Amino acid sequence: MSKAPVVSWDILRAQTSARIGLARTGDTMSGAHVRQFRHAHLRARHAVSMVMEASRLGLDRPWMEVESAARDRDEFVRRPDLGRQLCADSRARLVQAGHDRAVSGPDAYGPGRSYDIVFVIADGLSARAAERQAAGVLSGVLPLLTGWRIAPLVVAHRARVALGDEIATCLNACSVVMMIGERPGLECAESLSLYMTWNPHPGMRDSARNCISNIHGQGGQSPVTAANRLAWLLKNARQCGYSGINLKDETCLIEGGVSHALSGKG
């Protein structure tokens, strides 16, 4: 009977970022690996509690800051429902901004729409992700949306994904892209996700959204790749009139450039 081949832990570790085949000291992990784990856990906890500063986002355009109904980070973590609702002051300011730009009469994308799209940078569960990745995605996607009526950029504090639906409704926008920090893991605490919704309104199901996730510099998607995929989804959602599970991501992308899949879509 032949023996099973011996597989090197070094080979397996090269294929994954998971903590496998860790060195041991007696019956437990080595002190170095224990310290690394504790540091990763502390970094993840810090990412959740960190407060986002708009001045650290590196934005090259004006923005509006809004807040959810959650009063602080502790309440935001304990009450996800409050993170899906605007506070009264933020709602009033957004409604006024939408009225100021209101279109008289119907246009090609719906009656009285003020904007084609609103981009929202949200802290979510990792403010660090928004601060490090969002500006790169935004600068990559905007040049691909020539002719689109872009709403004022919104920076949302203590926000969940669904807060974007109310923001878009207040601004009278056809679509919304929530650029939001993901729940941090032990390997990466600065990963960003993009949630694109066409014809958003409060109470929408998550199945009506398209998500592009794992945008970070530790083996994830680059902001350039994410921006190209987002532009493809937006242009096809505009053409089809919907987003979500019925809109499949069929992008064929080359890192750093836009493929033929993006051409021909207005």
Kinemage of the C-alpha trace (Angstrom):
@kinemage 1
@onewidth
@group {chain A} dominant
@subgroup {mainchain}
@vectorlist {calphas} color= white
{ca met a 1} P 0.000 0.000 0.000
{ca ser a 2} L 1.559 3.296 -1.123
{ca lys a 3} L 1.990 6.144 1.329
{ca ala a 4} L 0.130 9.427 0.835
{ca pro a 5} L 2.389 12.161 -0.498
{ca val a 6} L 3.695 14.609 2.053
{ca val a 7} L 2.379 18.117 1.433
{ca ser a 8} L 4.499 21.025 2.612
{ca trp a 9} L 2.760 23.582 4.837
{ca asp a 10} L 4.843 26.237 3.079
{ca ile a 11} L 3.173 25.361 -0.242
{ca leu a 12} L -0.317 25.462 1.292
{ca arg a 13} L 0.319 28.746 3.105
{ca ala a 14} L 1.359 30.334 -0.178
{ca gln a 15} L -2.149 29.652 -1.550
{ca thr a 16} L -4.162 31.335 1.204
{ca ser a 17} L -4.087 34.168 3.702
{ca ala a 18} L -5.705 31.902 6.322
{ca arg a 19} L -3.708 31.014 9.410
{ca ile a 20} L -2.818 27.372 8.740
{ca gly a 21} L 0.101 25.185 9.778
{ca leu a 22} L 1.208 27.602 12.464
{ca ala a 23} L 4.380 26.886 14.397
{ca arg a 24} L 3.829 25.421 17.838
{ca thr a 25} L 5.604 25.571 21.163
{ca gly a 26} L 4.699 22.502 23.143
{ca asp a 27} L 0.895 22.096 23.101
{ca thr a 28} L 0.096 25.629 21.968
{ca met a 29} L 0.865 28.111 19.208
{ca ser a 30} L 4.138 29.942 19.277
{ca gly a 31} L 4.202 33.284 21.051
{ca ala a 32} L 4.833 35.163 17.792
{ca his a 33} L 1.633 33.802 16.199
{ca val a 34} L -0.414 34.533 19.323
{ca arg a 35} L 0.788 38.134 19.286
{ca gln a 36} L 0.015 38.465 15.562
{ca phe a 37} L -3.516 37.172 16.128
{ca arg a 38} L -4.131 39.557 19.022
{ca his a 39} L -2.842 42.486 16.963
{ca ala a 40} L -5.134 41.576 14.036
{ca his a 41} L -8.111 41.277 16.397
{ca leu a 42} L -7.335 44.669 17.965
{ca arg a 43} L -7.025 46.260 14.507
{ca ala a 44} L -10.426 44.877 13.486
{ca arg a 45} L -12.082 46.161 16.676
{ca his a 46} L -10.486 49.568 16.175
{ca ala a 47} L -11.783 49.739 12.582
{ca val a 48} L -15.369 49.262 13.815
{ca ser a 49} L -15.113 51.969 16.487
{ca met a 50} L -13.136 54.474 14.401
{ca val a 51} L -14.880 57.739 13.474
{ca met a 52} L -14.617 58.778 9.827
{ca glu a 53} L -13.150 62.217 9.118
{ca ala a 54} L -14.176 63.713 5.773
{ca ser a 55} L -10.917 65.669 5.683
{ca arg a 56} L -9.002 62.367 5.512
{ca leu a 57} L -10.889 61.078 2.453
{ca gly a 58} L -8.639 62.912 0.001
{ca leu a 59} L -11.546 64.303 -2.040
{ca asp a 60} L -11.029 66.798 -4.855
{ca arg a 61} L -14.663 67.955 -5.014
{ca pro a 62} L -17.198 69.500 -2.604
{ca trp a 63} L -19.307 67.222 -0.445
{ca met a 64} L -22.309 67.242 1.890
{ca glu a 65} L -22.040 65.504 5.264
{ca val a 66} L -25.069 63.689 6.661
{ca glu a 67} L -25.739 61.490 9.674
{ca ser a 68} L -27.957 58.528 10.324
{ca ala a 69} L -30.422 58.349 13.198
{ca ala a 70} L -27.809 56.513 15.285
{ca arg a 71} L -26.384 59.031 17.751
{ca asp a 72} L -22.944 57.466 18.200
{ca arg a 73} L -20.862 54.451 17.139
{ca asp a 74} L -22.062 52.299 20.033
{ca glu a 75} L -25.718 52.827 19.129
{ca phe a 76} L -24.867 52.323 15.448
{ca val a 77} L -23.415 48.877 16.173
{ca arg a 78} L -26.266 47.864 18.504
{ca arg a 79} L -29.105 49.296 16.356
{ca pro a 80} L -28.583 48.518 12.645
{ca asp a 81} L -32.080 49.842 11.922
{ca leu a 82} L -31.059 53.370 12.949
{ca gly a 83} L -28.143 53.249 10.540
{ca arg a 84} L -30.651 52.825 7.695
{ca gln a 85} L -32.491 56.073 8.511
{ca leu a 86} L -31.404 59.687 8.184
{ca cys a 87} L -31.574 61.980 11.178
{ca ala a 88} L -34.151 64.757 10.819
{ca asp a 89} L -31.649 67.551 10.133
{ca ser a 90} L -29.816 65.616 7.419
{ca arg a 91} L -33.079 64.621 5.758
{ca ala a 92} L -34.250 68.245 5.636
{ca arg a 93} L -30.985 69.462 4.092
{ca leu a 94} L -31.012 66.756 1.430
{ca val a 95} L -34.655 67.382 0.529
{ca gln a 96} L -33.878 71.082 0.120
{ca ala a 97} L -30.906 70.277 -2.103
{ca gly a 98} L -33.144 68.055 -4.230
{ca his a 99} L -35.800 70.761 -4.549
{ca asp a 100} L -33.204 73.367 -5.524
{ca arg a 101} L -32.172 71.212 -8.475
{ca ala a 102} L -35.640 69.894 -9.381
{ca val a 103} L -36.268 69.375 -13.076
{ca ser a 104} L -39.502 70.854 -14.461
{ca gly a 105} L -41.442 68.143 -16.261
{ca pro a 106} L -40.507 64.572 -17.238
{ca asp a 107} L -37.165 63.697 -18.782
{ca ala a 108} L -35.592 60.586 -20.285
{ca tyr a 109} L -35.078 58.897 -16.926
{ca gly a 110} L -38.330 59.563 -15.112
{ca pro a 111} L -40.586 62.489 -14.245
{ca gly a 112} L -38.939 65.288 -12.313
{ca arg a 113} L -35.629 63.530 -11.698
{ca ser a 114} L -32.975 65.980 -10.545
{ca tyr a 115} L -29.916 63.724 -10.961
{ca asp a 116} L -28.931 60.508 -12.689
{ca ile a 117} L -26.762 59.308 -9.816
{ca val a 118} L -25.588 60.145 -6.318
{ca phe a 119} L -22.379 58.759 -4.835
{ca val a 120} L -22.297 58.238 -1.075
{ca ile a 121} L -19.108 57.577 0.883
{ca ala a 122} L -20.115 55.833 4.109
{ca asp a 123} L -18.153 54.616 7.096
{ca gly a 124} L -20.194 51.453 7.627
{ca leu a 125} L -18.188 49.064 9.791
{ca ser a 126} L -14.776 50.340 8.701
{ca ala a 127} L -14.127 54.055 8.408
{ca arg a 128} L -10.543 53.232 7.472
{ca ala a 129} L -11.767 51.458 4.331
{ca ala a 130} L -13.660 54.547 3.196
{ca glu a 131} L -10.711 56.809 3.935
{ca arg a 132} L -8.243 54.665 1.992
{ca gln a 133} L -10.238 53.319 -0.982
{ca ala a 134} L -13.234 55.542 -1.774
{ca ala a 135} L -11.418 58.469 -3.419
{ca gly a 136} L -9.609 56.114 -5.821
{ca val a 137} L -12.860 54.470 -6.913
{ca leu a 138} L -14.573 57.833 -7.366
{ca ser a 139} L -11.756 59.313 -9.451
{ca gly a 140} L -11.766 56.171 -11.594
{ca val a 141} L -15.495 55.976 -12.314
{ca leu a 142} L -16.456 59.622 -12.892
{ca pro a 143} L -14.567 59.976 -16.214
{ca leu a 144} L -16.498 56.919 -17.467
{ca leu a 145} L -19.882 58.589 -16.862
{ca thr a 146} L -19.723 61.381 -19.420
{ca gly a 147} L -23.063 63.154 -19.765
{ca trp a 148} L -24.494 61.830 -16.484
{ca arg a 149} L -26.016 64.353 -14.076
{ca ile a 150} L -23.977 63.755 -10.928
{ca ala a 151} L -25.507 64.821 -7.614
{ca pro a 152} L -23.383 66.501 -4.941
{ca leu a 153} L -21.128 63.965 -3.249
{ca val a 154} L -22.516 62.800 0.100
{ca val a 155} L -20.393 61.677 3.061
{ca ala a 156} L -22.545 59.647 5.466
{ca his a 157} L -21.668 58.939 9.091
{ca arg a 158} L -22.833 55.841 10.996
{ca ala a 159} L -24.424 54.526 7.822
{ca arg a 160} L -25.732 51.139 6.722
{ca val a 161} L -26.195 50.218 3.052
{ca ala a 162} L -29.919 51.041 2.934
{ca leu a 163} L -29.293 54.641 4.028
{ca gly a 164} L -28.402 55.317 0.398
{ca asp a 165} L -31.989 54.639 -0.658
{ca glu a 166} L -33.300 57.495 1.476
{ca ile a 167} L -30.458 59.796 0.398
{ca ala a 168} L -31.254 59.185 -3.286
{ca thr a 169} L -34.969 59.699 -2.662
{ca cys a 170} L -34.355 63.042 -0.954
{ca leu a 171} L -32.109 64.212 -3.800
{ca asn a 172} L -34.487 62.908 -6.464
{ca ala a 173} L -31.769 60.739 -8.051
{ca cys a 174} L -32.276 57.812 -10.433
{ca ser a 175} L -29.544 55.706 -8.833
{ca val a 176} L -27.229 55.542 -5.854
{ca val a 177} L -23.804 54.027 -5.235
{ca met a 178} L -22.957 53.379 -1.604
{ca met a 179} L -19.192 53.155 -1.109
{ca ile a 180} L -19.114 51.631 2.348
{ca gly a 181} L -16.611 50.021 4.692
{ca glu a 182} L -17.014 46.263 5.069
{ca arg a 183} L -17.062 44.356 8.325
{ca pro a 184} L -13.329 44.022 9.139
{ca gly a 185} L -11.710 40.615 9.250
{ca leu a 186} L -8.547 39.392 10.916
{ca glu a 187} L -6.618 39.602 7.646
{ca cys a 188} L -7.895 42.946 6.313
{ca ala a 189} L -9.632 45.761 8.196
{ca glu a 190} L -9.831 48.265 5.318
{ca ser a 191} L -11.929 46.565 2.636
{ca leu a 192} L -14.533 48.635 0.766
{ca ser a 193} L -17.741 47.514 -0.958
{ca leu a 194} L -19.842 49.280 -3.601
{ca tyr a 195} L -23.622 48.833 -3.598
{ca met a 196} L -25.352 50.103 -6.744
{ca thr a 197} L -29.144 50.501 -6.777
{ca trp a 198} L -31.301 51.727 -9.662
{ca asn a 199} L -34.587 53.502 -8.858
{ca pro a 200} L -33.864 53.378 -5.106
{ca his a 201} L -36.480 54.024 -2.447
{ca pro a 202} L -36.748 53.256 1.280
{ca gly a 203} L -37.658 49.668 2.010
{ca met a 204} L -35.903 48.123 -1.002
{ca arg a 205} L -34.707 44.541 -0.737
{ca asp a 206} L -30.996 43.782 -0.983
{ca ser a 207} L -31.764 41.573 -3.998
{ca ala a 208} L -32.407 44.813 -5.932
{ca arg a 209} L -28.765 45.881 -5.546
{ca asn a 210} L -25.499 44.941 -7.225
{ca cys a 211} L -22.432 44.604 -5.028
{ca ile a 212} L -18.722 44.908 -5.822
{ca ser a 213} L -16.723 43.889 -2.763
{ca asn a 214} L -13.187 43.282 -1.466
{ca ile a 215} L -11.663 46.544 -2.671
{ca his a 216} L -8.376 46.891 -0.819
{ca gly a 217} L -4.619 46.774 -1.302
{ca gln a 218} L -3.929 43.450 0.409
{ca gly a 219} L -4.747 41.090 -2.418
{ca gly a 220} L -8.222 42.469 -3.145
{ca gln a 221} L -9.616 44.367 -6.118
{ca ser a 222} L -7.929 47.630 -7.006
{ca pro a 223} L -9.985 50.843 -7.159
{ca val a 224} L -9.387 50.927 -10.942
{ca thr a 225} L -10.877 47.472 -11.471
{ca ala a 226} L -13.814 48.260 -9.185
{ca ala a 227} L -14.464 51.563 -10.987
{ca asn a 228} L -14.564 49.856 -14.390
{ca arg a 229} L -16.940 47.164 -13.155
{ca leu a 230} L -19.150 49.804 -11.541
{ca ala a 231} L -19.323 51.863 -14.748
{ca trp a 232} L -20.389 48.764 -16.708
{ca leu a 233} L -23.130 47.977 -14.194
{ca leu a 234} L -24.396 51.561 -14.116
{ca lys a 235} L -24.603 51.872 -17.894
{ca asn a 236} L -26.427 48.559 -18.220
{ca ala a 237} L -28.778 49.372 -15.339
{ca arg a 238} L -29.597 52.648 -17.078
{ca gln a 239} L -30.338 50.801 -20.302
{ca cys a 240} L -32.398 48.038 -18.636
{ca gly a 241} L -34.087 50.192 -15.995
{ca tyr a 242} L -33.241 47.906 -13.079
{ca ser a 243} L -30.419 46.584 -10.892
{ca gly a 244} L -30.015 43.543 -8.663
{ca ile a 245} L -30.091 39.814 -9.266
{ca asn a 246} L -31.462 40.189 -12.791
{ca leu a 247} L -28.483 42.328 -13.841
{ca lys a 248} L -25.433 40.088 -14.156
{ca asp a 249} L -21.907 41.445 -14.062
{ca glu a 250} L -20.390 40.427 -17.398
{ca thr a 251} L -17.380 42.709 -17.392
{ca cys a 252} L -14.207 41.627 -19.148
{ca leu a 253} L -11.580 43.862 -17.666
{ca ile a 254} L -7.873 44.424 -18.026
{ca glu a 255} L -6.274 45.982 -14.958
{ca gly a 256} L -5.676 49.644 -15.616
{ca gly a 257} L -7.914 49.903 -18.677
{ca val a 258} L -11.434 49.593 -19.991
{ca ser a 259} L -12.282 46.662 -22.245
{ca his a 260} L -14.617 46.581 -25.209
{ca ala a 261} L -17.394 45.448 -22.838
{ca leu a 262} L -17.709 49.041 -21.644
{ca ser a 263} L -17.872 50.621 -25.056
{ca gly a 264} L -21.104 51.441 -26.789
{ca lys a 265} L -23.117 51.867 -23.579
{ca gly a 266} L -24.297 55.438 -22.964
